[in-house]
């Protein structure tokens, strides 16, 4: 808890030219980028269930960064992306973002079970809709964080 207090107590620092995001935000964002890169690597290796799991993790971490940065609170221990997005205080750009985030969350749970993933995550064409959802939301949230 002390670590969270330290990070949240560090205020946004600005000078005449730009603002710098909170230190805890940077930690969450770095983890998000690592998971995003892991997902892309898994796609290249045709490991589709692990790719979707990693895309979910990337979104979870970037949303938690946004909660720290914009809502100025400790992010909850939750994996539900639609709930996390609501806590960021950001206004979604897409009409279906909450539904898309809920769908990505469902893949997070499904991809963990071999009896399910052996039938569902068998080709890139089957996971492309989820990748497209990720690609519309993740960069938008990341951009908001980087241009605070």
C-alpha positions in Angstrom: 0.0 0.0 0.0 2.9 2.4 0.7 4.2 1.9 -2.8 0.8 2.9 -4.2 0.7 5.9 -1.9 4.1 7.0 -3.1 3.2 6.8 -6.7 -0.2 8.4 -6.4 1.2 11.2 -4.3 3.6 12.2 -7.2 1.7 14.9 -8.9 1.7 15.7 -12.6 4.7 17.8 -13.3 4.5 20.5 -16.0 6.7 23.2 -17.3 6.0 25.7 -20.0 6.3 23.1 -22.8 4.8 19.8 -21.6 3.5 17.7 -18.8 4.9 14.5 -17.6 2.7 11.5 -16.6 2.8 10.1 -13.1 5.5 7.5 -12.3 2.9 4.8 -11.5 1.2 5.5 -14.9 4.6 4.9 -16.6 5.0 1.6 -14.9 1.5 0.4 -16.0 2.1 1.7 -19.5 5.5 -0.1 -19.8 3.8 -3.4 -18.8 1.0 -2.8 -21.3 3.5 -2.3 -24.1 5.3 -5.5 -23.1 2.1 -7.5 -23.3 1.2 -5.9 -26.7 4.6 -6.9 -28.1 4.1 -10.4 -26.7 0.7 -10.7 -28.4 2.2 -9.6 -31.7 5.0 -12.2 -31.3 2.4 -14.9 -30.6 0.4 -14.0 -33.7 3.5 -14.4 -35.8 4.0 -17.9 -34.3 0.3 -18.8 -34.8 -0.3 -19.0 -31.0 -3.7 -17.3 -31.2 -5.1 -18.1 -27.8 -2.0 -16.8 -26.0 -2.0 -13.7 -28.3 -5.6 -12.9 -27.3 -4.7 -13.4 -23.6 -1.7 -11.0 -24.1 -3.9 -8.4 -25.9 -6.3 -8.6 -23.0 -3.4 -8.0 -20.5 -2.2 -5.1 -22.6 -5.6 -3.4 -22.5 -6.0 -4.2 -18.8 -2.7 -2.5 -18.0 -3.2 0.6 -20.2 -6.6 1.1 -18.7 -5.2 0.8 -15.2 -2.6 3.4 -16.3 -5.5 5.7 -17.3 -7.2 5.2 -14.0 -4.1 6.3 -12.2 -3.5 9.2 -14.5 -7.0 10.6 -15.0 -9.2 9.3 -12.1 -6.2 9.7 -9.7 -7.0 6.5 -7.8 -5.6 3.1 -7.3 -6.8 0.7 -10.0 -9.0 -2.1 -8.8 -7.8 -5.8 -8.9 -10.1 -6.6 -11.8 -9.8 -8.1 -15.2 -13.1 -6.8 -16.6 -12.1 -4.3 -19.3 -15.5 -2.6 -19.7 -15.6 -1.9 -16.0 -12.0 -0.6 -16.0 -12.7 1.7 -18.9 -15.6 3.2 -17.1 -13.3 4.1 -14.2 -10.8 5.9 -16.4 -13.1 8.9 -16.7 -12.4 8.9 -20.5 -15.3 9.1 -23.0 -15.2 6.2 -25.5 -14.7 7.2 -29.1 -16.6 4.2 -30.5 -20.2 3.4 -29.9 -19.5 -0.3 -29.4 -16.4 0.0 -27.2 -18.0 -1.3 -24.0 -19.3 -4.4 -25.9 -15.9 -4.8 -27.6 -14.1 -4.7 -24.2 -16.6 -7.2 -22.7 -15.9 -9.5 -25.6 -12.1 -9.2 -25.2 -12.6 -10.0 -21.5 -14.5 -13.2 -22.4 -11.5 -14.3 -24.5 -9.3 -13.7 -21.5 -11.2 -16.4 -19.6 -11.8 -18.7 -22.6 -8.2 -18.8 -23.8 -7.1 -20.3 -20.5 -8.9 -23.6 -21.0 -7.4 -26.1 -23.5 -10.8 -27.8 -24.2 -12.1 -24.5 -25.4 -9.1 -23.0 -27.2 -8.4 -26.1 -29.3 -11.6 -25.5 -31.2 -12.0 -21.7 -31.1 -8.5 -20.2 -31.6 -7.4 -22.3 -34.5 -6.7 -19.7 -37.2 -5.8 -16.0 -37.6 -9.2 -15.4 -39.3 -11.0 -16.5 -36.2 -9.1 -14.1 -34.0 -8.9 -11.1 -36.4 -12.2 -9.5 -35.2 -10.8 -9.4 -31.7 -7.5 -8.0 -32.9 -9.3 -5.3 -34.7 -11.2 -4.4 -31.5 -7.9 -4.2 -29.7 -6.3 -2.1 -32.4 -9.1 0.5 -32.2 -9.1 0.9 -28.4 -5.5 0.4 -27.2 -3.7 3.0 -29.3 -6.4 5.6 -28.5 -6.0 5.2 -24.7 -2.3 5.1 -25.1 -2.3 8.3 -27.1 -4.5 10.0 -24.4 -1.9 9.0 -21.8 1.0 10.2 -23.8 -0.6 13.6 -24.6 -1.8 14.6 -21.1 
